[in-house]
Amino acid sequence: MKTIWMAATALLVTLGAAAQVTEGKVVYERKMNMHKNLPPEAEQMKAMIPEFQTSKMELAFRDQQSLYKPFKTEDDDMPSGEAIGGGGGGGGRRNFRFGGMGGGDTESFKDYEKDTKTEMRELGPKKYLLDDSLKHYSWKLSPDTMTILGHLCHKATTTIKGGIFGSAMQGFRGGGNRGGGNNNGDTATRRAIPVMPDQQAVAWYADNIVTPGGPDDFGGLPGLILYLNVDEGALVFTPLNFEAKAGTVKAPSGAKKITREEYRTMAEQQFGAFRRGGGGGGTQQIIIRQ
């Protein structure tokens, strides 16, 4: 009887080990509601920007490292839902990409053992590399479960200080030209950016997929975040497919390395120039990230 029990225990341990996934790749649909949290003083922006910005992002992970980047197809030159502007006649179209925690053309390589990340970010026609530490959230684990893509997932919640837009905009409120000098309208730009309320994020993670990774800057859970919903639909990540094969996982390269403060200053100048100039025909694309 003891021999049978030991054999059964060994079988369960073997099955449990076999169920663990240590590398893989997931494609998310990233859907941001651009209108949901606009303050009353910014209501007029609804006529200038689409209600939803939708894109696809890919997360590949292996050996305590991950690479998060856009998943591009032939018709991904512009995000979907891009009917912007006030109708016909020569009005400029404005393509806003709010991606303080990722999205757009950002690539993010994370090393979870070293607690570091390297990002490649696009600003105007150029790309830059930024090194930083990982962002950490205080997660509250829940006993609730749900099956996603065949994986048993557990629920976790956290609070985002300043919300997703506040996180994206915080560099513009206080960054750049702190020592005085020529602000070129930057003070007005920072004053125009409202303080946003905190938001709750609900994540569903699969603890049999062994990585603390997740979409954008979210992570730090006992398994891969497969589904995430911020502020009841303000930002939603839905997994489209998952495969237990990672492919290439390495840090981006081939761009100029700058500090985060330098990046914030350039981004603030670009955003300020947009606010001052605005008009004209054609498409204006403003990339706004933390």
Protein Blocks (a to p, Z undefined) as FASTA:
>chain_A
ZZmmmmmmmmmmmmmmmmpcfbdcddddddddfklmgcfklmmmmmmpcfbdcddddddd
eehiacddddddfklmbcghiagceheehiacddddddfkggjjbccdddfklopacddd
dehjbdcddddddddddddddfbdcdeehiacdddddddehijmlmmmmmmmmgghilgp
jekhmmmmmmmpccdddddddddddfkbgcfbdehjbghiabdcfbdcehhhiaccddfb
dcdbebjadddehiacddfklmmmmmmmmmmmmmmnmnaedjddddddZZ
